[in-house]
Amino acid sequence: MKWKAIVAAAALASIALGSVVAADGTHDSRIGMMKKIGGAAGALGAIAKGDKPYDADIVKASLATIAETAKAFPEQFNPQSDKGDAEVNPKIWENLDDFKAKATKLSADAETALAQLPADKTDVGSTLKALGGACGACHQAYRVKKD
C-alpha cells in the first residue's frame, strides 16, 4: 500500500513542478506538457487494457494531471515563440479561440471524469476514449505531423 501513496504523491508533485517548469512558452516546455498528458493517458491506458490493476489513486492523479496541464497549455503559445517550430500549424494563429476552446474542453472533460471517478477498468477505458477524442481534435487541426 505504501508504494501507491508514493506513486500518487509523485504524480501530484509532477503537476506542481510541471506548472512551474512549463511556464516559459517555449517549444520544449510545450513538449514537456504534452509528455505529462501522454504519461497520464498511458497510465490510464494500462488500467483500461488490464495491464495494470485498477487503482483509484493512479486514476485520480492521472486525471488531475490531464486537467491541470490542458488548462495551462494554451498560455504556452505565442506567435513569437513559434518561429521555426515545425510541429505548430500556422492556422493556430488564425483560430486561437478555437484552439483554446479545445484545450478547455479537454481540461473540463478530465475534471468531470475526476469528479465522477471511473470505478473500474471499463469506465477508465470509456473515459480515456472521450479524452482521446478531445486530444485528437486539437492535434488534427493544429499539429503538423512529423515525417
N, C-alpha and C positions, 0 to 999 in steps of 0.2 A: 504494500500500500504506500510505503514511503516514496517509492520511485514515481508514483503517479502524482504526488504532490510536488515533487521536484520538477517533473516534466511540465506540469501546469504552471508552476511559478516561472520556469524558464520561458515558456511561451508568452506569458503576460509581461515578463521583463523585456522580451524582444519587441513587444508592441511599444512600450515606452521608449526604449532605446532607438528603435526604428524611426519613431516620430521625430526625435532629435536629429539623428544622423541624416534623415532623408529630407531635411528642410531646406536644402540649398538649391533645389530646382534644376539640377544637372542631369544629364543622361544617366550617369552612374547611380544617382540617388533614385531615379525612376526605376531603373533595372533592379535595384535593391528592394524597392517596394513591391515590384511585380514578383520577385522571388519569394518575398514573405507571403504574398497571396498564394503563389504556387505551392509553397510548402504547406500552408494551411489546407489548401484544397487536396494536396497529396495525402495528408493525414486523414482527412475525411474520406477520401477515395479508398484508402487501405481498410477503413472500417466498413465502408459500403460494400466492398468486394469480399469481405470476410477474411482478409489477410491479417487484420488486427482485430482483437475483440472490441466490442462496443465499450467506450469509456466516456462517460459524461463530461469529465474534466477536460479531456482532449477535444471533444466536440465543442464545448464552451470556449476553450482557448482558441481553437481554430476559427470559429465563427466571429469571435471578438477581433481577432487579427484581421480577418477579411473586412469586417465592418469599419474598423478604425482606419485601416490602410486605404481602402477605397474612398473614404471620406476625405482624407488628406491628399490623395493622389492628384486631383485636378490642379491644385495650387502649385504643383511642381512643374507646370508647363508655362512657359512664356516664350514668345517668338525669338527673343534674343538668345535664349539658351539652346535653341534647337538648330542653329546653323550647322549643317553638316550631319545631323542625326538622321541616318538613313532609315530608321525604323518609324519615324514620325511622319505620317501622311500630312502634307501641307494643307489638306482640306480641314484639318482640325482648327485652323485659324479662322476659316470661313464659317465654321459650325461650332464654335466654342461652347455656346449654351447647350447644344445637343450633347457634346462630349461630357460636359459637367453633369447633365441630367442622367446620362448613362452611368456615370460613376456614382451618383447619388442613389440611383436605383439599386446598384449592386450593394452599396452600403446598407440601404434600407431593407433589402431582402435578407441580408445577413443578420441585421438587428432583429427582424421579425422571426427568423429561424432561431435566433438565440433566445428570444422571449418565449417561443413555443418549442423549446428544446426537442430535437428529434429523439425519439425514445428507443430506437433500435437501428440496426444496420439498414433496414429497408427505408426507414424515414430519413436516415442520413443520405442514402442514395438519391431519394427524391429531392432533398434539399440541395444536394450537390448538382443535380441536373438543372435545377432552376438557377442556381448561382452561375453555373457554367454557361447558361444561355445569356445571362447578363454580361458576363465577361466576353463571350463570343461576339455579341452585338457591337461592342466597342472595338474589339480587335478587327472585325470585318470592315468597319467604317474608317478607322483611324490608325491602323498599324500597317506598315509596309512589310510584307513578308520577305524574309531573307532568302537568298537562293540556297 
